[in-house]
Amino acid sequence: MPAPFVWYDNMTERPQDATRFLEAMFGWQPNDIGTMTFLTKDGDDMPFAATCDELQGISGWVPYFEVDDLPAATARARENGANVIAENVVGPAGDASFIRDPGGSPMALWKRGS
């Protein structure tokens, strides 16, 4: 399976402010589910991104790459020089490991839930 960008989180110390900005700026519709706020475009029924709290020093827009095997992908990332920030974090639609690539960019490896 190719590893496309499938999701984006805007991780910030002020998620409510970020949500209000994105709603006003782009018309994205917020849906607060407690741990994060899902964002949808007008007329769409599925979210494409979310705002949420920072995670262990990760802030800003974080892309998610879908993987078939999360533990194997996390191990492969580590073997290739990534700094693993958090492993197997349970989310509302699947589990993720958060990493920084060797250049310092954050990203999430994500396994879709069943």
BELBEL-V705129 format. One line per field, one symbol per residue. ss: DSSP state (h for helix, s for strand, l for the rest). psi: psi as a letter, one per 20 degrees, with the letter a starting at -180 (. if undefined). burial: I if it has 9 or more other ideal C-beta (glycine too) atoms within 8 Angstrom, else O. Layout:
BEGIN
ss=???
psi=???
burial=???
END
This chain:
BEGIN
ss=llllssssssssllhhhhhhhhhhhhllsssslllsssssllllllllssssslsllslssssssslllhhhhhhhhhhlllsssssssslllssssssslllllsssssssll
psi=prmrpiqppnpqimhgggggghgggijppqnpjfiroqpqqpiqipqirqqrqqoliprapoqpppqhoggghggggghjjqoogpqlpprhjaqqpprprhiipqrpppopr.
burial=OOOOOOIIIIIIOOIOOIIOOIIOOOOIIIIOOOOIIIIIOOOOOOOIIIIIOIIOOIOOOIIIIIIOOIOIIIOOIIOOOIOIIOOIIOIOOOIIIIIIIOOOOIIIIIIOOO
END
